[in-house]
Amino acid sequence: MWRRVQGEGTVYTLTSRMPNWAEMDKDGDPAGKDCRMKVVNLIMPHVKSAHYNIAGNLPKVSTDNMPEDTKLVWVWNVKTSSDRDFMDVIGQVSATMKKVEGTNRGIWYSLKGGSPEVADFFIAVPYDNFASLDVDREGVWTIYEKEHGKEKTEALRAKLNASIESDWSYMYSLVKDLSF
C-alpha cells in the first residue's frame, strides 16, 4: 500500500503484481481471499471513491525489477496523442540510459483500458527514501544530449512533447505496516 505524498486529499494506492495475465483466471489462494475480504470489510467502508486500473510492464524500456528496499516512488503519468511517437522516444531515451548507466531508472507500464481520464503510460521511479531525492544526478535529457548532440536531442524532445496530450506526476510513500 502506498500513500500519495502531495496533491488534494488523502490518497492511497494498493498495488499487486502477477507474473502473467493467466493469473487473473485463477480463483486465488485462501490467504489472498482472506486479505481481499479484509479490504472489503475493514477498509472500503471508509473509502470515498475507488478507481481500478490494470497495467502491463514494458520490459524493453524498463529496469528489471522494483528494488525490495523501495520506500518511495515517483510516478509520471502520460496521456498520449500518439502512442507510436511516444514509445519511439521512450525507446531511444531508454536505450541511451541503459548504454550509459547500465540500466534504466524506472519501470514503464502501459495501461490496459480505463476511463478517458486515465493515463496511457506511466513510469515508476524507485527511491530508497526521501533522502535519496537529495542525490544530484544528471537528467535523462542531459545524458541523451551528451551521447547524441543538441540537435538530435531537441528534435526528440519536440517529438515527445507533440506526442503528449497531458501529463502529471506524484510521489508515493510505502505504508509498510499495511504492506507485505
N, C-alpha and C positions, 0 to 999 in steps of 0.2 A: 504494500500500500504506500502511496506517495501523496504528499501534501503539497499543493501548489504554493510557492513562496510569495508571489506577488499577484496583483490583479484583484478584481472585485469579488467579495465574498470568500467563504471558506470552501475550497475545492479539494476533494480527494480523488485520486485515480487508482483504481485497482487494476493491476496487470497480471497476466499469466501467459505462459508460453507453452506451445505444443511443438513436438518435433515435425509434425506434418498435418495436413488437412484431415487425414483419415481419423485422427484422434477425436474429431468432432462427432464421428459416427458412434463412438463407444458410449456405453451407459455411465462409465465412470466408476471410480472405486468408492467404497463406503466412507473413507475419510474425506474424500472430495465432496461427496454428497452431504456429509455432516457439516462441512465447512460452508457450503452453499446455503444450507438451511440456517446456519447461524447468521449469515449475512442477511437473509430474508427476514428472520425473526428479530434480530437484535440491532441491525444497522439500518435497514430500509425504512422502518417507521420514523426515523429521524432525518431522512433524506428529502430535500425539497424537490429535486429533479435528478434524473439519471439519463445518461446517454451511453449507448453501447457502440463500439466500433471494432472492426476486425482489420488487422493489418498483416501483411506478409513482409518478411525480411528481404532485402535486396543485397545478397551476399557479395556480388561482384563490385559493389561500391562501398562496402561497409567493413568495419573491424570484424574480427572473428566472433567475439562474444562480449557481452557486458561483463566487466570485471566483477568478481564476487564482492570486493570491498567498496563498491559504488554506494555512495551515500547521497549524492546529489546528481541530478540530470538536467542539462539544458536541452529543451526540445524546441526546434524550429519547425513550424508547420507551414506548408505551402499549398495554396490552391493555384493550379496552373491553367494557363490558356492554351498551352501546347505541351503535352506530356513528352512528346518526342524531342523537342528542343531542350526542355528542362533536363531530361535524362541524358541527352548528349553532353550538356555542360557538366552535369554531376559526374558523368563517366570520365570526362577529360580531367576535371579537377581531382577526382579521387585517384586516378592513375598517377597523377603527378605527386600527390601526397604520399601514396604508397611507395613510389620511387624514392622520394626524398627522405621521408620519415620511417619507412619500413612498414607502415600500416596507415589506415585511415583513422580519423579522430572520433568517429561515431558510427552508429548503426542506422542505416537508411531503411525506411519502411514505405510500402505502398498500401494505401487504404483500399479495402475491398468493399465497394458500395458505401452507402451512408447518405445522410441528408445533404441538401445543397450547400450548407454552410460548413461542412466537414472538409478538412484538408484532403488533398490528393496524395501528398507525400509528407513525411516528416523525418527528421534526423534526431536521434537521442545521443547526446554527447555526455559521457560519464565523467564524474569527478569523485575523488576520494572524500572530499569535504569542502566546506566553504573556503578554507584557507588555500586550497589548490586553485581557486579563482585568482589569487594574487600572483601566481606564477606568470611571468611575461613570456609569451610565445608569439612567434611571427604568425600573422594571419594567413589564411589559405591563399588569398589573392597576392600577398607579398611573395609567398613561396612560388606560386604559379608564375608570377612575373619574372622572378629570378631565373626560372627554368626556360621560359618561352618568350620573354621580352614584353615590353609595354604595349606594343600594337596588338599582338595576339590576345593579351590579357584584356585590354579594353574592348576588343571585339567580342570576346567570350562573355564578359560581364554584361555587355549590351544585349547579347542573345539571351542570357539568363534573365535579365530584367524584363525583356519583352515576353518571356515565357511565363512570367508570374502574374497572376490575377490579383492575389493578395497573399500576405504572409503575416505571421505573428509568432511570438515565442514566449515561453515561460520557463522558470526553474521549478523543479520538483525535488523535495527533500524526502528521503526514505523515512517512513514511520516504522522503525524497527520492531517495536513490540506488537505491531499488528501484521507483521510480515513473516514469511518463512521461506 
